[in-house]
Amino acid sequence: MSRIAACFAALAGKKALIPFITAGDPHPEQTVGLMHGLVEGGADIIELGVPFSDPMADGPVIQRASERALAHKVGLRHVLEMVAEFRKTNATTPVVLMGYLNPLCAMGYAEFAKRAAAAGVDGMLTVDCPPEEAEELAAALQQENIDPIFLLAPTTPAERVAEIARHARGYVYYVSLKGVTGAGNLDIDDVARKIAALRQHIQVPIGVGFGIRDGATARAIAVTADAVVVGSRLVQEIEAATPETARERLTSLVAELKAAIS
C-alpha cells in the first residue's frame, strides 16, 4: 500500500488536510523546516510546488513564490534533495510534487520517476499534462510506485472524467472554481453537486482546492470532499512572515485549518 493510500485508510473516513508550499520559498534552506512545520500543525499530506517560470494555473501569490525560489536557482533536482532530507526524519507523511511538464521532460520521465522514488516522493501532479497525453508519464511513475495525481475542473466533460479515472491513483484534485489559485467566488453548493457527480466515476479520494482561505470555507468543503487542499493562503503567510517566524505562523494556520475540518 502506498503512503497516500495508507494515509486515507488511517483517517478512516475523516477528512485529510493537504497544505501546499513552494519549494525554495522564501529560501531553500527553510523548505524542509517548513515541511516539518506543516506536519506539526496537522498536515496529512504535503503538496510541494516545483518552481516554474511560466505557470498557467498559479495565481499571483504562488507566482511570486516561484519567482523567489527561482531567484535562488531552485530546480527539480533541488526539490528532490529537499524531499530526501525531509525523509531522514519523517518516513510516513506522503509528499506530492505539484508542477509542470517541462522539467520532467528535460530530466526524462523514467529518470525522474527513479530519482523521485529514491527521494521519497509519493505522488506527482502535473498541471499541464492532460489524460490524453499521460500514458508514458503515468507508466513511468507507476513503475516506481508513485501515484499520478490528476486535476479535474468544473468544465471537465464526462468522457475526460472517465479517462482520468482510468489513470488516477492516490487521489484526484478537483479545482473548485474557474480561475487560478487564490481566486475567490467559491460556490460551496456547486462544488458539492460536482463532487457527487464525480463519485459516479472516480474510485480514489477526491481532494478540493483553489479558493479555500480559512477555517469556514475549509469546513464547508470538507462536508463533501475527502480532502481539503490549501495553497495560496499558506504561501501568503510565508510571504508576510520573517525568516524567524515563518515556520511558527505556518504551523499555527495549519492547526487552525485542521481543527476546522476535524
C-alpha positions as CSV (number, residue, x, y, z in Angstrom):
1,M,0.0,0.0,0.0
2,S,1.3,3.4,-0.9
3,R,1.9,6.1,1.7
4,I,-1.1,8.1,0.2
5,A,-3.4,5.1,0.3
6,A,-2.2,4.3,3.9
7,C,-2.9,7.9,4.9
8,F,-6.5,7.9,3.8
9,A,-7.0,4.4,5.2
10,A,-5.7,5.6,8.6
11,L,-8.1,8.6,8.5
12,A,-11.0,6.1,8.4
13,G,-13.4,8.5,6.9
14,K,-12.1,11.6,8.5
15,K,-11.0,14.4,6.1
16,A,-7.4,14.9,5.0
17,L,-5.7,18.3,5.1
18,I,-3.3,18.8,2.2
19,P,-1.3,22.1,2.5
20,F,0.8,23.4,-0.3
21,I,4.0,25.4,-0.2
22,T,6.5,26.2,-3.0
23,A,10.0,24.5,-2.6
24,G,12.7,27.1,-2.1
25,D,10.3,29.9,-0.9
26,P,11.3,32.1,0.8
27,H,14.8,30.4,0.9
28,P,15.9,26.9,0.0
29,E,17.4,26.4,3.5
30,Q,13.9,26.9,5.1
31,T,11.9,24.4,3.0
32,V,12.5,21.2,4.9
33,G,11.8,23.0,8.2
34,L,8.6,24.4,6.8
35,M,7.5,20.9,5.7
36,H,8.0,19.7,9.2
37,G,6.1,22.7,10.5
38,L,3.2,21.7,8.3
39,V,3.2,18.2,9.8
40,E,3.3,19.7,13.3
41,G,0.2,21.7,12.5
42,G,-1.7,18.6,11.4
43,A,-1.0,18.2,7.7
44,D,-1.9,14.7,6.4
45,I,-0.3,15.0,3.0
46,I,2.1,17.7,1.8
47,E,1.9,19.2,-1.7
48,L,5.3,20.7,-2.6
49,G,5.4,23.0,-5.6
50,V,8.2,22.7,-8.1
51,P,9.2,26.3,-9.0
52,F,8.5,27.1,-12.7
53,S,8.9,30.3,-14.7
54,D,5.8,30.0,-16.9
55,P,2.9,28.7,-14.8
56,M,-0.6,28.6,-16.2
57,A,-2.7,27.6,-13.2
58,D,-1.0,29.6,-10.4
59,G,-2.3,33.0,-9.3
60,P,-0.1,35.9,-8.4
61,V,0.6,34.7,-4.8
62,I,2.1,31.4,-5.9
63,Q,3.8,33.0,-9.0
64,R,5.7,35.3,-6.6
65,A,6.7,32.3,-4.5
66,S,8.1,30.6,-7.6
67,E,9.9,33.8,-8.5
68,R,11.5,33.9,-5.1
69,A,12.6,30.3,-5.3
70,L,13.9,30.7,-8.9
71,A,16.0,33.7,-7.7
72,H,17.8,31.1,-5.6
73,K,18.2,28.8,-8.6
74,V,15.9,26.2,-7.2
75,G,15.1,23.5,-9.8
76,L,13.7,20.0,-9.9
77,R,16.9,18.3,-8.6
78,H,17.0,20.6,-5.6
79,V,13.3,19.8,-4.8
80,L,14.1,16.1,-4.8
81,E,17.0,16.8,-2.5
82,M,14.7,18.6,-0.1
83,V,12.3,15.7,-0.1
84,A,15.2,13.3,0.6
85,E,16.2,15.5,3.6
86,F,12.7,15.6,4.9
87,R,12.5,11.8,4.7
88,K,15.5,11.4,7.1
89,T,13.2,12.2,10.0
90,N,9.7,11.7,8.5
91,A,9.0,8.3,6.9
92,T,5.2,8.5,7.0
93,T,3.8,11.8,5.7
94,P,3.0,11.5,2.0
95,V,4.7,14.1,-0.2
96,V,3.2,15.0,-3.6
97,L,5.1,17.2,-6.0
98,M,3.0,19.7,-8.0
99,G,4.4,21.3,-11.1
100,Y,4.6,21.5,-14.8
101,L,5.7,19.1,-17.5
102,N,8.8,20.8,-18.9
103,P,11.2,20.0,-16.0
104,L,10.1,16.4,-16.1
105,C,10.6,16.2,-19.9
106,A,14.0,17.7,-19.5
107,M,15.0,15.1,-17.0
108,G,13.2,12.3,-18.7
109,Y,10.2,10.5,-17.3
110,A,11.9,7.3,-16.3
111,E,14.9,9.1,-14.8
112,F,12.6,11.5,-12.9
113,A,10.4,8.6,-11.6
114,K,13.5,6.7,-10.4
115,R,15.0,9.8,-8.7
116,A,11.7,10.8,-7.1
117,A,11.1,7.3,-5.7
118,A,14.6,7.3,-4.3
119,A,14.0,10.6,-2.6
120,G,10.7,9.5,-1.1
121,V,8.1,11.2,-3.4
122,D,4.7,9.6,-3.2
123,G,2.7,11.4,-6.0
124,M,3.2,13.7,-8.9
125,L,0.6,16.3,-10.0
126,T,1.5,17.7,-13.4
127,V,-0.8,20.7,-14.1
128,D,-0.3,20.8,-17.9
129,C,-0.4,17.0,-18.6
130,P,-3.9,16.1,-19.8
131,P,-5.0,12.5,-19.5
132,E,-4.8,12.0,-23.3
133,E,-1.1,12.6,-23.1
134,A,-0.4,10.9,-19.8
135,E,0.2,7.3,-20.7
136,E,4.0,7.5,-20.8
137,L,4.4,9.6,-17.7
138,A,1.8,7.6,-15.7
139,A,3.5,4.3,-16.7
140,A,6.9,5.6,-15.6
141,L,5.5,6.8,-12.3
142,Q,3.6,3.6,-11.5
143,Q,6.7,1.6,-12.3
144,E,8.3,3.3,-9.3
145,N,5.1,3.1,-7.2
146,I,4.5,6.9,-7.4
147,D,0.8,7.9,-7.8
148,P,-0.1,10.1,-10.8
149,I,-2.4,12.8,-9.4
150,F,-4.8,14.4,-11.9
151,L,-6.7,17.7,-11.9
152,L,-10.5,17.9,-12.5
153,A,-12.2,21.2,-13.3
154,P,-15.8,22.4,-13.2
155,T,-15.7,22.2,-17.0
156,T,-14.2,18.7,-17.3
157,P,-16.6,16.7,-19.6
158,A,-17.8,13.2,-18.6
159,E,-15.6,11.4,-21.2
160,R,-12.5,13.0,-19.8
161,V,-13.5,12.3,-16.2
162,A,-13.8,8.6,-17.2
163,E,-10.3,8.8,-18.8
164,I,-8.8,10.4,-15.7
165,A,-10.5,7.7,-13.5
166,R,-8.6,5.1,-15.6
167,H,-5.2,6.6,-14.7
168,A,-5.8,8.1,-11.3
169,R,-4.1,6.8,-8.2
170,G,-3.8,8.2,-4.7
171,Y,-6.4,10.9,-5.1
172,V,-7.7,13.4,-7.6
173,Y,-7.6,17.2,-7.2
174,Y,-10.9,18.9,-8.0
175,V,-10.4,22.6,-8.9
176,S,-13.3,24.2,-7.2
177,L,-13.7,27.2,-9.5
178,K,-12.9,28.6,-12.9
179,G,-9.7,30.6,-12.4
180,V,-6.2,30.4,-11.0
181,T,-5.0,29.5,-7.5
182,G,-6.1,32.0,-4.9
183,A,-9.1,33.2,-6.8
184,G,-12.4,34.0,-5.0
185,N,-16.1,33.3,-5.6
186,L,-16.1,29.8,-4.2
187,D,-19.6,28.3,-4.6
188,I,-19.9,25.6,-2.0
189,D,-23.2,24.2,-3.2
190,D,-21.9,23.9,-6.8
191,V,-18.8,22.1,-5.5
192,A,-21.0,19.6,-3.6
193,R,-23.0,18.9,-6.7
194,K,-20.0,18.4,-8.8
195,I,-18.3,16.0,-6.3
196,A,-21.5,13.9,-6.1
197,A,-21.4,13.6,-9.9
198,L,-17.7,12.8,-10.0
199,R,-18.1,9.9,-7.5
200,Q,-20.0,8.0,-10.1
201,H,-16.7,7.6,-12.0
202,I,-13.9,8.3,-9.5
203,Q,-12.9,5.5,-7.1
204,V,-10.0,7.2,-5.4
205,P,-10.5,10.0,-2.8
206,I,-11.4,13.5,-4.1
207,G,-9.5,16.5,-2.8
208,V,-10.7,20.0,-3.4
209,G,-8.6,23.1,-3.7
210,F,-8.5,26.7,-5.1
211,G,-10.3,29.4,-3.2
212,I,-10.1,27.8,0.3
213,R,-8.8,30.6,2.5
214,D,-10.0,30.0,6.1
215,G,-11.5,27.6,8.6
216,A,-15.0,28.3,7.5
217,T,-14.5,27.5,3.8
218,A,-12.3,24.5,4.7
219,R,-15.1,23.1,6.9
220,A,-17.8,23.7,4.3
221,I,-15.7,21.9,1.6
222,A,-14.9,19.0,4.0
223,V,-18.6,18.1,4.3
224,T,-18.5,16.6,0.8
225,A,-14.8,16.2,-0.1
226,D,-12.3,13.6,1.1
227,A,-9.5,16.1,1.4
228,V,-9.1,19.9,1.6
229,V,-6.2,21.5,-0.3
230,V,-4.9,24.9,0.8
231,G,-2.1,26.7,-1.0
232,S,-2.3,30.4,-1.7
233,R,-3.4,31.3,1.9
234,L,-0.3,29.5,3.3
235,V,2.0,31.0,0.8
236,Q,0.7,34.4,1.8
237,E,1.5,33.6,5.4
238,I,5.1,32.8,4.4
239,E,5.3,36.0,2.3
240,A,4.2,38.1,5.3
241,A,6.5,36.4,7.8
242,T,10.1,37.0,8.7
243,P,12.5,34.0,8.3
244,E,12.4,33.6,12.0
245,T,8.6,33.5,12.3
246,A,7.6,31.7,9.1
247,R,7.5,28.1,10.5
248,E,5.6,29.1,13.6
249,R,3.0,31.1,11.6
250,L,2.6,28.3,9.1
251,T,2.1,25.7,11.9
252,S,-0.4,27.8,13.6
253,L,-2.5,28.4,10.5
254,V,-2.4,24.7,9.5
255,A,-3.5,23.7,13.0
256,E,-6.5,26.2,12.7
257,L,-7.5,24.6,9.4
258,K,-7.1,21.1,10.7
259,A,-9.3,21.9,13.7
260,A,-11.9,23.3,11.3
261,I,-12.3,20.2,9.2
262,S,-12.0,17.6,12.1
